[in-house]
Amino acid sequence: FKSLDRDLIRRGLILVPRFEPMVEDIFVTLTQAYFDRRIAMIEHALPAIAGLSEQETADAAYFQRALLDGRNANMVERSRDDVDKGGLFIAVGAGHLPGEKGLVELIRKAGFEVTRVW
């Protein structure tokens, strides 16, 4: 969070009260997407459900890149030796999985086969 733009954080905090009336709908939608194995939908659902403006959607995308994409790259790099040994199980939140910079694609690009087991 220290590396995030302060204006972005301020804008995000201002949004929080607006989300309160729809929190249950957001969680139900995201949970259903997870159970339906539509993980990629999760990253796109919030702006649509919450009716975010163009700026708010851009802020959400920036926030995701800052908090997920960089960490995903670090996780792949740091786990490389253990992955090479085989028999590794990695547990992460669903937000780390989808997209070109998600763990699934990054691990595939590193030359490994990724198989869904659930």
N, C-alpha and C positions, 0 to 999 in steps of 0.2 A: 504493500500500500504506500510505502514511503516514496516509491518512484512514480506514483500516479499524480497527474496534474491536479492541483488543489481545486481549480474551478470545476473539473469533472466530478470530483468527490462532492463538492457543494451542490452541484446540479442533481447528482444522484440522491443525496439526502433530502433535497426538496421534494423529490418524487415519492418518497416512502409513504407519506400520509395518503397520497392519491391511490396507492396500491391496496391499502388496507381493506376497502370494501370488496375487492376482488381476489383477495389472497386465497380463499378457499377454491374458487374457480381455477386460479392459476395452478395450485397444487394438484387438483384433480386432473386437469388437462395434462400437466407434465408427468404425473404418475401413470396416467393411462397410456401416454406415448411410450413410456418406459416398458410397461407391461405388454404393449402391442409390438415391442421390439422396433419401435420407430425412433431410435435414439437421436438421429439427425434432426428430427422435428423439434427436439427440445431447445436447441439453440435459436430456432426461428420463431418459436411459439410466443415467447414473452412479448416482443414488440407488437405482435398482432393482437394478442389477448388484452394487453394493457392499453392499446391505442396510442402507442408512443409516437411522438412527432418525429420528423426527419432528424432533428438534432439529437433527440433522446435515443433514437435508434442508432445513430452514429456513435453516441456515447456508450451505449450498451455493447456495440461491436468492439470499440476501443478497449473497454473494460475486459471483455472476454479475451481479446488478444493479449492484453497485459497480464491477466491472471491465469490464463490457461495455456496459450500457445508457447510462451517462454518456458513455463514449467514442464509442459509436455516434452519439449526438446531436451530439457535437462534430465527428465526422468529416463528418457530413452538412452541418452549418453551415459548416465550414471549406472544404469542397470545393464549396460552392454556386456560386461564381463560375465555377470551372472546368467544372462540370457544365452550367451555363447555356450555355457556349461550345460544348459538344458534343464528341463524339469522345474522351471520357474513358474510361479503363480504370482501375478501382480493384480492387486485390487485397487481400483480408483473409482472416483465418482463418475457418473454417467456423462457429465459435461466434458470429461477428458477424452472421450472416445470418438465423436464424429468429426468429420471435416478433413481437409487435406493436411491440416496441422494437428489433427487429433492423433492419439496414440496408435490407433489401428493402422492408419496410413503410414505414420512415421516408422513403426516397427516393420511393416511390409517393405518400405523403401530401404530399410537397413538390411533387407535380404531374408527376412524370416517369413514363415507362413503363419497367418493368424486364422484361427478356427473358432467360430462361435460355438459355445457349448451349452448355451441356454437359449 
